[in-house]
Amino acid sequence: MSTELEQRYRQVLHEVAEAARAAGRDPRSITTIVVTKFHPVSLIRQLLSLGHRDFGESRHQEAGVKAEELAGEDLVWHFIGQLQSNKARAVAQYANVIHSVDRTSLVEKLRTSDRVIDVFLEVNLTEDPGRGGVLPKDLESLTASVLETPTLRLLGLMAVAPLGEEPRRAFERVMSLREGFLTSAPFATQLSLGMSQDFREAVAVGATHLRIGTAITGNRPPQA
Ligand SMILES: *Cc1c(COP(=O)(O)O)cnc(C)c1O
């Protein structure tokens, strides 16, 4: 029996693969993360039974509980939300990848983690410093601090396209920032870009990690 969830899941994977081929890329070079925030563990279990492994969560309180409930399962947790410094150590206990490293105070907290964590540096594409992400002018010093932190393995850059801007233009801004970034971290070539509304554009510019929620899960239940 194929559920609506399964249909949406397969449809999105199909569209990701088509977008990859259209861009001359190997679909296997792209990791689709299903963002399950606000959804119950039962939804994650359904996706696990379809063979999916990569899941994204954005709030520690919720993610920590889910990680504990699913502790025996073979899955990869991606922490994608704004991360408070005082939660960093706790998130590092279960998250395999943190996509939202955006300031040196956070790097300092993660320095004492007892496991190595893969990280993306989140870039703020808006003019509002209150949004998640490092401002472009501070990217270089943040990169330097991550590179000298043995507990962190730098994968690349992450960004969220701002509302009201063409996603492709926003992603192209990331690509131009990335040129400077790669001179200090040449191996950190991965890119976490693209959500339900703009994953096709993200694949076209070279995203390696897509963070897709509603297009697969359906609408999120109201926040608790
Ligand atoms: C919620 C969220 C997503 C997924 O958003 P959808 O529009 O539901 O695909 C992706 N990235 C981040 C950082 C998020 O918080």
The ligand as an SDF file (V2000), in Angstrom:
LIG
                    3D

 15 15  0  0  0  0  0  0  0  0999 V2000
   11.9370   24.2280    8.1080 C   0  0  0  0  0  0  0  0  0  0  0  0
   13.2260   24.3830    7.3860 C   0  0  0  0  0  0  0  0  0  0  0  0
   13.4250   23.8080    6.1200 C   0  0  0  0  0  0  0  0  0  0  0  0
   12.3300   23.0550    5.3580 C   0  0  0  0  0  0  0  0  0  0  0  0
   11.3750   23.9660    4.8960 O   0  0  0  0  0  0  0  0  0  0  0  0
   10.2270   23.5130    3.8560 P   0  0  0  0  0  0  0  0  0  0  0  0
    9.8030   24.7930    3.2410 O   0  0  0  0  0  0  0  0  0  0  0  0
    9.1630   22.8780    4.6750 O   0  0  0  0  0  0  0  0  0  0  0  0
   10.8320   22.5870    2.8890 O   0  0  0  0  0  0  0  0  0  0  0  0
   14.6710   23.9430    5.5380 C   0  0  0  0  0  0  0  0  0  0  0  0
   15.6750   24.6200    6.1410 N   0  0  0  0  0  0  0  0  0  0  0  0
   15.5280   25.1960    7.3530 C   0  0  0  0  0  0  0  0  0  0  0  0
   16.6780   25.9210    7.9580 C   0  0  0  0  0  0  0  0  0  0  0  0
   14.2990   25.1030    8.0090 C   0  0  0  0  0  0  0  0  0  0  0  0
   14.1570   25.6740    9.2100 O   0  0  0  0  0  0  0  0  0  0  0  0
  1  2  1  0
  2  3  1  0
  2 14  2  0
  3  4  1  0
  3 10  2  0
  4  5  1  0
  5  6  1  0
  6  7  2  0
  6  8  1  0
  6  9  1  0
 10 11  1  0
 11 12  2  0
 12 13  1  0
 12 14  1  0
 14 15  1  0
M  END
$$$$
